[in-house]
Amino acid sequence: NTAKQSKPILEIITPMAAYRLRDARTDEIDQMQAIDLESSELFRDTGLIDFGPEEQLEPIPENRLRQAFGDQLIWVAADANDRPVGFCMCADMGPDLYLDQVSVLTTHGRQGLGARLVQRAIDEAAERKHKRVSLSTFKDVPWNGPFYARMGFREIPERRYSDWQKDIVERQKETMDVSLRCFMERPVKRLLW
């Protein structure tokens, strides 16, 4: 049987609510874009992102979300009513699984959902036999670089950036100060079957 088996659902229980991680559904694209925009508001007063002359960001483009669906690399954290309150999307970059985006609604923040979504990506990387998970982030924002460092990610020196990472840096220059950002990586432990 070559059909991909459904992954077990990870249950997360907190004092406030019950959450579960699951594969995202294509009918949730608008919700994921709204989560992305709402969580981006955390950066508004940091001066790290150029919100543009109209002070408004654009959401993650639908085509990037659809690519993640096509690659089966997009998951949501859903609340007790099965509504997405966070999501994680990745891209297959050869030896790397690129953790492209992790966003959680601020009203559901600080409950471990971001960490659970990152761990979901790490588990997927192991299953797909990637060598590492990599990401691009702000070095010093507490919910960015320091958060990922606590999860075992380490900064990659610029001299080791691959071509695809250099391309991402060039795109990021349009809306942010890339000198305040870095790529980080975490080796993937192989699953022994």
C-alpha positions as CSV (number, residue, x, y, z in Angstrom):
1,N,0.0,0.0,0.0
2,T,1.7,3.2,-1.2
3,A,-1.0,5.6,0.2
4,K,0.4,8.0,2.8
5,Q,-1.0,7.0,6.2
6,S,-2.6,9.6,8.3
7,K,-0.4,10.8,11.1
8,P,-1.6,10.5,14.7
9,I,-3.2,13.6,16.1
10,L,-1.2,15.2,18.9
11,E,-3.5,16.4,21.7
12,I,-2.5,19.4,23.7
13,I,-4.4,20.1,26.9
14,T,-4.0,23.4,28.7
15,P,-6.0,24.9,31.6
16,M,-7.9,27.2,29.2
17,A,-8.8,24.9,26.3
18,A,-8.0,21.7,24.3
19,Y,-6.0,22.0,21.1
20,R,-5.0,19.5,18.5
21,L,-2.5,19.6,15.7
22,R,-3.8,18.3,12.3
23,D,-3.2,18.6,8.6
24,A,-4.5,21.9,7.3
25,R,-7.4,21.9,4.9
26,T,-7.5,23.9,1.7
27,D,-10.8,25.6,2.8
28,E,-8.8,27.2,5.7
29,I,-6.5,29.3,3.5
30,D,-8.4,32.5,4.4
31,Q,-8.1,31.7,8.1
32,M,-4.4,31.0,7.8
33,Q,-3.8,34.3,6.1
34,A,-5.8,36.0,8.8
35,I,-3.7,34.3,11.5
36,D,-0.5,35.4,9.7
37,L,-1.7,39.0,9.6
38,E,-2.8,39.1,13.2
39,S,0.4,37.5,14.5
40,S,2.4,40.0,12.4
41,E,1.0,42.8,14.5
42,L,3.4,41.7,17.2
43,F,6.1,43.3,15.1
44,R,4.4,46.6,14.5
45,D,6.1,48.5,17.3
46,T,9.5,46.8,16.9
47,G,10.6,48.7,13.8
48,L,11.9,45.5,12.3
49,I,9.4,45.2,9.5
50,D,8.4,47.8,6.9
51,F,4.6,47.9,7.0
52,G,4.6,50.2,4.0
53,P,3.2,53.6,3.4
54,E,-0.3,52.5,4.2
55,E,0.9,50.7,7.4
56,Q,-0.6,47.4,6.3
57,L,1.1,44.1,5.5
58,E,0.0,41.6,2.9
59,P,-0.8,38.1,4.0
60,I,1.2,35.1,2.9
61,P,0.4,34.7,-0.7
62,E,-2.2,32.0,-1.5
63,N,0.1,30.3,-4.0
64,R,2.7,29.7,-1.3
65,L,0.1,28.1,1.0
66,R,-1.2,26.0,-1.9
67,Q,2.4,24.8,-2.6
68,A,2.7,23.7,1.0
69,F,-0.6,21.8,0.6
70,G,0.7,20.2,-2.6
71,D,3.8,19.0,-0.7
72,Q,1.7,18.0,2.4
73,L,3.8,20.3,4.5
74,I,1.2,22.5,6.3
75,W,-0.5,21.9,9.6
76,V,-2.8,23.8,12.0
77,A,-3.3,24.0,15.7
78,A,-7.0,23.8,16.1
79,D,-9.1,24.9,19.1
80,A,-11.7,22.8,20.8
81,N,-14.2,23.8,18.1
82,D,-11.7,22.7,15.4
83,R,-11.0,26.3,14.3
84,P,-7.4,27.0,13.3
85,V,-5.6,29.3,15.8
86,G,-2.1,28.7,14.5
87,F,-0.3,27.1,11.6
88,C,3.0,25.9,10.4
89,M,4.2,25.6,6.8
90,C,7.4,24.1,5.4
91,A,9.1,23.7,2.0
92,D,11.3,20.8,0.9
93,M,14.7,22.2,0.1
94,G,16.7,19.0,-0.6
95,P,18.6,18.1,2.5
96,D,16.8,20.8,4.4
97,L,13.2,21.0,5.4
98,Y,12.7,24.8,5.4
99,L,10.4,26.0,8.2
100,D,8.8,28.8,6.2
101,Q,6.2,30.1,8.7
102,V,4.9,29.5,12.2
103,S,2.1,31.8,13.3
104,V,-0.3,31.6,16.3
105,L,-3.1,34.0,17.1
106,T,-1.9,36.2,20.0
107,T,-5.1,35.3,22.0
108,H,-3.8,31.7,22.0
109,G,-0.2,32.5,22.5
110,R,2.1,31.4,25.3
111,Q,0.4,28.0,25.5
112,G,3.1,26.0,23.7
113,L,1.3,25.9,20.3
114,G,4.2,27.4,18.4
115,A,6.6,24.9,20.0
116,R,4.3,22.1,19.1
117,L,4.0,23.2,15.5
118,V,7.8,23.5,15.2
119,Q,8.1,20.0,16.7
120,R,5.6,18.8,14.1
121,A,7.9,20.1,11.4
122,I,11.0,18.4,13.0
123,D,9.1,15.1,13.2
124,E,8.1,15.4,9.5
125,A,11.7,16.2,8.5
126,A,12.8,13.0,10.3
127,E,10.1,11.0,8.6
128,R,11.2,12.3,5.2
129,K,14.8,11.7,5.9
130,H,16.0,15.4,5.8
131,K,19.3,16.1,7.3
132,R,18.1,19.2,9.1
133,V,15.3,21.8,9.6
134,S,16.3,25.3,8.8
135,L,14.6,28.7,9.2
136,S,15.1,32.4,8.8
137,T,14.3,34.6,11.8
138,F,15.1,37.8,13.7
139,K,18.1,37.1,15.9
140,D,17.1,38.9,19.1
141,V,13.2,39.1,19.1
142,P,12.3,36.8,22.1
143,W,9.7,34.9,20.2
144,N,12.1,34.4,17.3
145,G,15.8,33.6,17.6
146,P,15.9,32.9,21.3
147,F,12.7,30.8,21.1
148,Y,14.3,28.6,18.3
149,A,17.6,28.4,20.2
150,R,15.7,26.9,23.2
151,M,14.3,24.3,20.7
152,G,17.9,23.3,19.6
153,F,18.4,25.5,16.6
154,R,21.8,27.1,16.0
155,E,22.7,30.1,13.9
156,I,24.2,29.4,10.5
157,P,27.2,31.6,9.5
158,E,26.4,33.6,6.3
159,R,29.4,32.0,4.5
160,R,27.5,28.6,4.8
161,Y,24.2,29.9,3.3
162,S,23.1,27.8,0.3
163,D,21.8,29.5,-2.9
164,W,18.2,29.2,-1.9
165,Q,18.9,30.8,1.5
166,K,20.7,33.7,-0.3
167,D,17.6,34.1,-2.5
168,I,15.3,34.3,0.6
169,V,17.6,37.0,2.1
170,E,17.3,39.0,-1.2
171,R,13.5,38.9,-1.0
172,Q,13.5,39.8,2.7
173,K,15.5,43.0,1.9
174,E,12.3,44.4,0.4
175,T,10.5,44.6,3.7
176,M,13.0,44.3,6.6
177,D,16.5,44.9,7.8
178,V,18.2,41.6,7.1
179,S,21.2,42.5,9.2
180,L,19.0,41.8,12.2
181,R,18.0,38.3,10.8
182,C,19.8,35.0,10.5
183,F,19.2,31.5,9.3
184,M,19.2,28.8,12.0
185,E,19.3,25.0,11.7
186,R,18.7,22.0,13.8
187,P,20.0,18.5,12.8
188,V,17.3,15.9,12.4
189,K,17.6,12.7,14.4
190,R,16.9,9.7,12.2
191,L,14.0,7.5,13.0
192,L,15.0,3.9,13.5
193,W,12.5,1.5,12.2
